[in-house]
């Protein structure tokens, strides 16, 4: 859990720096991150031979494909929703601090 939180914190910091320096959009970063994840996972599946175990499992239980598709769609919607909330929260924080500075310059 500690490693996961550390990696999440590092990823967030790097993404914030990329957004500020390169004007990169968060949707583009999410898509690129997902592509890299798929690539690394694909390599790991082939290298370990787990791809064949997975294929055999799907042959025995074909209904799992529908569940995987449903999970993937929900995961993608969750990422977009989470990202939208972060953008809105940051916008609200900026607006609040601007309003406070305008009304209470001594703070």
N, C-alpha and C positions, 0 to 999 in steps of 0.2 A: 504494500500500500504506500509506503514511504517513497519507494522508487517511482511509482506511478504518479504520485503528487509532485515529486521533483521534476519528472519529465514534463508533466503538464505545465508547471510553472515556467520551465525553460522554454517550452514551445510558445507559450503565451507571450513571454518577453521578446522572443525572436520575431514573432508575428507582429507585435506592436511596432518594433523597430522597422520591419519591412514596410508596414503600412505608412509610417511617417516618412521614411526615406524614399520609397519608390511609388507611393500612392497606389499600392496594391489593394484591390478590393477583397473583402473577406470571403466572398463566394468563390473567387478564383483560388484563394489559398486553401479553402476547404476541399475543392475539387482536386487540386494538386496533391494535397496530403492524402486524400483517399486513393488517388492513382498510385502514389508511392507505396501505400499500405498494401494495396492489391498486388503490386509487383513483388514486394518482399515476401508476402504471404504465399504467392504462387511459387516463388523460388524455394521457399522452405518446404512447401507441400511436395514438390517434386524431389528435392534433395533428400528428404527423410522417407520418401515412399508412401507417405500418408495419403497421397492423392488416390492411390489404388484402394486403400482401405475405405476412403470416403466413397469412391465409385461403387464398391461392393455394397456398402451400407445403403446407398441410394437405390441400388437395384433391389435390395430386399425390402426397403421402405420408401417407395416412390412418393408418398404423401409428404415426406419431409421437404421436398422441393418447394411446395406451396407455402409451407411454414417459413422456409428460408427467405422466400421472396417477400412475404408479409413482414418478417422481421427487418429485412433490408429497407423496405419502404418506410416503416416506422422509424428506423434509425436515421434515415435521411431527413425525414420530416422533423425529427427531434433536433438534429444538427442545425437545420435552417431556423427552427423556432428558437433554439438556444442562442444562436448568433443574432437573431433579430432582437431578442430581449437585451442582449449585451449592448447592441448599437443604440437602442432606445434609452437604456439606462445611462449610457455615456452622454447621450444628447441631453437628457434631463439634468444630469449632473452639471454639464456645461452651462445650460440655461439657468439653473439655480445659482451657480456661483456668479454668473454675470449679473443676475438680478440682485443678489446680495451685495455685490461690489457697487452697483449703481445706487442702491438705497442706503447702504451702510459702508461708506468708503473708509471709515476708521477701523474696520475689522481687519 
